[in-house]
Amino acid sequence: MSKLVRTAQAGTMESTDILVVLAPAEAGAGIQVELVSPTMRQHGSHIKQLIAKTLQAAGIADAVVHATEKGAMDCTIEARIKTAIKRASNE
Amino acid sequence: MAKEKLRRTVMYAAGNNPGLLQNADIYGADSVIFDVEDSVSVMEKDSARDLVYHAIKNLQYSCEIGVRINHISTPWGYDDLECLLAAKPDYIRLPKGETGDEIRDIDNIITKAEKEYGYEPGSIQIMVSVETPKGLRNAYEIASASPRMMALAIGGEDFSASLKTEKTKGNAITAGRELFVARSMIVFAAREAGIQAIDSVFSDIRDEETLRNEVQLVKELGFDGKSCVNPRQIDIIHEVFTPSEKEIHYAHRVLGVFEEAQTKKSGVIALDGKMIDMPMVIRAQRVLALATAAGVYRKEEA
């Protein structure tokens, strides 16, 4: 179980990557994902769900995520979120 | 016989670049190494590790995938092993190997991981790069430190730097002579231990002529393959390391007369007026094995 204590970033703006900025949020605020993606209409909801799912799997219920996606595969998105979680928590 | 796997090219892919990781196997390299060492900055060691883990865990690759970890004497080495072994790479590539103890340490960690994750025991191999005079002096000890050891490599730039010289291009005759002794000693150690020898990268991707000369040289020295950082170098390296039609044809004839002599129980064999002895037979078998592995020869042919 991770607890977010600071804002942290992971990933890049390069093609096939995603830049994630992850910040703590008030208890009960839930997970809010703001996403910028060139394939927003096709994949937007899938990417948002994947981000939320990855956070929840790490035991995080409240967070604010700003993500700029550039055609990243699911495994890349998951990896970037996990790195951001570690950087934002006291692990 | 995993150790006899074809490894003409061992291509590096920078571990913090998702594009390189997801397309790593499309260029036809025999083996690919996902690197979390030198190609990754100190600030991004953690993210490269996560990225490489998820790529290996989720993507299907058509070639062998290894991971180059940071040395276990750095702050990242053990974490690299802990994180990346969970994804089951085909092998761990250790940079700057200097002693057999390091290899036994890594072997123990791999053994534990294989048990923990239920992998087949011994399925994760080790390739070590020698980059210093100390590593070279201990090359055989390193090569024979674990049954997981499948290849010794030489890190040419680092090795030259540790000699206080530079890695030169030379020409067809003088090609990289500062590494001549080291390269040969790597081959000796690898052969004594019964494993493969992989040469260093050639970094000027525009200079194809010198690359070809260098590959020719290391092939003659006995190396099984060469590392590379750019897919553009793969075809040239494969061309040099793959037996030519002429070599295959000759090898086939050598084995033909050898088998014939065996059935006739005749002692001395000759082909085209030249005596054929055992080393030539062994070489011919190796040419055909290499040609078969490279897909340019099938037994029924010729």
Interface residues (C-beta under 8 A of the other chain):
Chain A: A10 G11 T12 E14 S15 T16 D17 A72 M73 D74 C75 T76 E78 A79 R80 K82 T83 K86 R87
Chain B: N16 N17 P18 G19 Q22 D46 S47 D50 L51 Y53 H54 A55 K57 N58 L59
